[in-house]
Every structure is written in structure tokens, then in C-alpha cells.
Amino acid sequence: MEVEDIRPEGWACTYLISNEGKAVLIDPVWDYIAHYRKILSERSLELAACMATHTHADHITACFSLSKQNNIPFYMWKDTASLGVTDYVDESTKLTIAGVEYAFHHVPGHTQDSVIIEIDGHIFTGDFLFNGDAGVGRDDLPSGRLTEHWTSIQSLSALPDDVLVCSGHEPPGTELQSLGWNRMHNPILAMSSYDEFEQWQKKTAEKLGSVSKIKTALPANLFAEVPEEIPWLSQ
């Protein structure tokens, strides 16, 4: 089994899990479908499924397009509002795809449908948890809930130190770290009170400001429709 972040640019990570000549994409971005197809072709990989860790607000997911074009499953949390999903998961779901076992942990907070996708040695955390000083994703966007995010963070105690945190956003070239490393270096995991977390989130939201792509990306992801005009691609 191989796991690789195959984004061609930007901060939004897309993970390719390959084994036995087949592949799964986690959090693919619509802008880069041609890039993914090229990689799959070059490596003689058959795309078997795609998954989203949550409903994205900062880019259009490629999951519903890839699912339809390739007649493959698109997996998301069972209570997601996103359309285009073909197969829903909950915490009892255990999938085996091309010899790789997938489990799912509901971690609402950044969004209500946020999940951790777990395979052997790796957790795909979306925007629920980042590596190191980046902390976690913001909770001031649609369906975000501070108290639920804080509660979900406590559930990480059930996961072992040695799993690699494959998050949804990292600076290009970032070396991913283990959950144990993050327990020592991620400021959120060192916090002992909700008040600390609330203040950190407030300062982070003020620093980041508005999400420029949300008015296009979020409706596209909710209704599984790629708009005729995508502002950031027509500039």
C-alpha cells in the first residue's frame, strides 16, 4: 500500500491510496481532475472510489464528478447535506477496497459532517486537525460548532501515537507528522479548557478573514453541480 499527497499546487491536500493496481482518492479538487487522471494513467491504476472528509467551503470537490464519470462510489458521512454522494458511512462502517481497510470516526465541529478516515498507519483528518502550529480548522463557517469541535478533539485519545496525520491543508512541502508528535507540538492538543480553545478560534478567524471561494464552492458541493463560471479559473 502507498499513500501520497498528489496535489499539483496550493494548500488543499488530496491523498492517493494505491494497492493491488487500484486507487482511492480522498478530498480531490475539481480544478485538478486532469492532473489526477494523468497520474492514474501513468501508474496504471484503476480508480475504485473517492471520499470526502467533509463538505468543503474553499474549493469544489471532484468527488461527485469522478464518481459519475467512472461509475464508482463516493463516500461521505451519513448525515451530510451534500448531494451526489452514492454511499454513506457511519462509525460502524468497515470497508475493504483493494485490500485496504477503511474505518470512519465522526468528528463534528469544523462541519457537522466531518469525519476522520482511518487506514493502517494513517488518519485523514480533513480540516478537523492540522499538523503542528496550524492547530485545527476554523469553526465560524456554515455548520461549524465550537463546542462540538472541542468535544471531538477529546475523542482523539482513542487513537494511537504512531498514526500519521494526513490533514486537509498544509503548506506545500510540509512533512506530515504522527499523532504522537502532534500531541506534543499542536497547541490545540495541549489545551486543557474550552475557554482556551474558544479564544484561539476567535483570533484565528479574525486573522484569516473571509473565505473568498465560499459563495461558489459551497453551493457547488451541496448541490453536486459545477457552475458554468468559476471565478478563480476565469481570471
Sequence and secondary structure as in RCSB ss.txt:
>XXXX:A:sequence
MEVEDIRPEGWACTYLISNEGKAVLIDPVWDYIAHYRKILSERSLELAACMATHTHADHITACFSLSKQNNIPFY
MWKDTASLGVTDYVDESTKLTIAGVEYAFHHVPGHTQDSVIIEIDGHIFTGDFLFNGDAGVGRDDLPSGRLTEHW
TSIQSLSALPDDVLVCSGHEPPGTELQSLGWNRMHNPILAMSSYDEFEQWQKKTAEKLGSVSKIKTALPANLFAE
VPEEIPWLSQ
>XXXX:A:secstr
 EEEE  SSSSB  EEEEETTEEEEES BGGGHHHHHHHHHHTT EEEEEE SS  SSS BSHHHHHHHHT  EE
EETT   SS  EEE TT EEEETTEEEEEEE  SSSTT EEEEETTEEEEETS  SGGG S  SSSTT  HHHHH
HHHHGGGGS TTSEEEESB  TT    BHHHHHHH GGGG   HHHHHHHHHHHHHHH   TTHHHHHHHHHHT 
  S  GGG  
